[in-house]
Amino acid sequence: MNQDFLPDIVFPEALEIVADLATAVQKSKDLLIVVPSHVFSEVLAQIKPFLSQDHRIMWATKGLERDTGRLLQTVAKEILGEIYPLAVLSGPTFAKELAAGLPTAISLASTDPVFADQMQKRIHCSKAFRVYLNNDIIGVQLGGAIKNVIAIGAGISDGMGFGANARTALITRGLAEISRLGVSLGLIRKPLPEWRGLEI
């Protein structure tokens, strides 16, 4: 049980908690990294000495590298090299709701289709937790980082009492900004239609 962050959640008996990083890395072929983006590169540097050639790396960290704005995939390749399959999970994943078994759906994108398929089957574990494959690892990383800016703006709008219309307009305009960024980066050919009767 994690008294600080998940005090009401009892961990499964099959979950093994290991305090030693070297032991944890060496006992697992597939690693899921879930740390804040500003320490992502530091954690990769710490695990690198314990990696073997058959390790596969996945992360659920959202964001870009602090100071440089680089994608975490770029950071991972710089630190670890090109030999490891990489994958990213992104979507609405508040820890407390996940631990409580509340429903959600997430995206999984990888540099290796076999890795992606195997991980989807492994973690797509219930009707409440759906994992959808996505072949756009860059788009999944950008979406996970940029949507947080819109979410913060929506929260500020709500906090100021602007109402549902303002929140919906803000989200719709935010989606338009993401769409234009996608075009400028060559991820999509043309911006998505903006005002489509979106209601949140």
N, C-alpha and C positions, 0 to 999 in steps of 0.2 A: 504494500500500500504506500502511496505517495502522499504523506500527510500535508505537505506544503501546497501541492497543486491539484491533486485528485483525492481529497480526503474521504470521499464517499465511495470510491471505486476499489473493489477487491481485485487484485491481479490474478490471472489464471495460474493454476498450480504448475502448468507446463512452462511458464515464463521463468527463465533463468537470468538473474541479475548478476552481472560480473563487473566489478569495480576496476579491474586491471585492463587497460586498453589493449595491450599486446595479446593477452589471453582472449579477449573478446573478438579481436580481428582474426586471430589464427584459428579460432574454433568455427568460423563461419566463412562459407564461400561467397555468399551474397551479403553485402553490407547496405543497410539503409541509414543514411545520415540525416538527422533531423536536428539541426542547430540553427541559430540566427545567422543571417547572411554575412554579418560583419566578422564572424569567426570561422566561416566556411573554409577559407584557405588555410587557416591555422590548423584546423582539425585534419584536413587532408595531409598537411605536412607531418602531423603527428602519427597518422596511421601508415604513411608510406613505407617506413622501414619494416613493417610487419606484413606487407602484402606479398602474396605469391602470384604467379602468372595466371592462375585460374580464378582469381577473385573477380567479382563483378560489383560495380558501384552504382547505387541508386540514392537519390536524395529527395526529400520532401521540403527542402528549404526554399522559401520564396524570396525573391529579391535579386538585386544586382550587387556586384562587388563594391564595397564602400570605396570612395575616392576615385575609382576608375570607371565605374558604371558598366563593367564587363559582365557578360553572361557567366553564370556559374559553370556551365559546360566548358567555356574557354579557360576559366581558372583551373578546373579539374585537369584538362589536357596539359596545361602548362606545368602543373605540379607533378602529375602522375604519368605523363606521357600518353602515347596513343594505344597502348596495348590492352587497356581494360574496357570492356563493354560498359557504357554509361546509360543511365536512365533517370528520368525525373517524374515525380508525382506532383500533381497540382490540382487544386480544387478546394471546395469548402470543407475544411478539416480542422475545426476547433477541437482540441484534445478532449475536453470535457464531454462534448456531445458524442464524439467517436467512442470514448470509453463507456458511455452510457448506452450505446447501441442505437442511437438515433440515426435515421436514414440520411444518406448523402451519396453523391456520385462524384468520382474524380477521374482525371485523365492521366494516362501513363504513356510517356514517349521515350524511345530509346534509340541509341545508335546501332543496336543489334536486335533484329526482329525476333530471334529465338529467345533472347533474354526477356524481351517485352512480353512475349506470349507466355513464357514460363512464370514470370512474376504476376501477370494478370490472373492466371489460374491459381496461383498460390494465395494471393491476397483478396481475390474476389470471393469473399468467404460467406456472404449471407445476403438475404434479400435487402437488408438495410445498408449494405456497403457495396456499391457498384463501381467497378473499375472498367473504364473504356479506353481502348488503345487509340493512340493518335500518332500519325507518322511525322508530325511536325515538332521536333524537339525544341527548335528555336522559338516557335510560336507559343508553345506551352510554357516555356520559361518566361517569355516576355509578358504573356497574359497574366501569369501568376504574380509577377512583380507590379505591373501597371494597374491592375484592377484594384490593388490596395489603395492607390491614390484616390480612385473614384469612391471606394467604400468609405474612406476617411471624410471625403467631401460630403457624401450622403449623410454620414453621422453628424457632421457639423450643421448641415441643413436642417436635419431633424431637431438637433439641440437648440437651434435658433427659432424653432416653431414655424418654419416655412411651409410645412404641409407636404402631402403626398404628391401634388402636382410638381412642386419645385424639385423634390427628390427624383421623380421620374424624368423630368427635363434634364437634370444634372447627370443622371445615369446614361440617358440617351446621348447627350452631348459627349460624355466620356467614351462611350462606345464608338462614336464617330471619330474621336481623336485616336483611339486605338486602331481603328480601321485605316486612317490616313498614315499612321506610323507603319502599319503592316505593308501598305503600298510602297512607302519610301524605302523600306528595307527589302523589298522584293518578295515578301511573304504571300501577298495576295495581289491580283492584277488590278482591281479597281475597288474604291471604297464601297462599303455596304450601304444600302439605302438608309437614310437617317431616321426620319419620322415614320414609324411603321405601326403606330397605335400601341407602342410599348407601354405596358402597365405593370408596375411593380407593387 
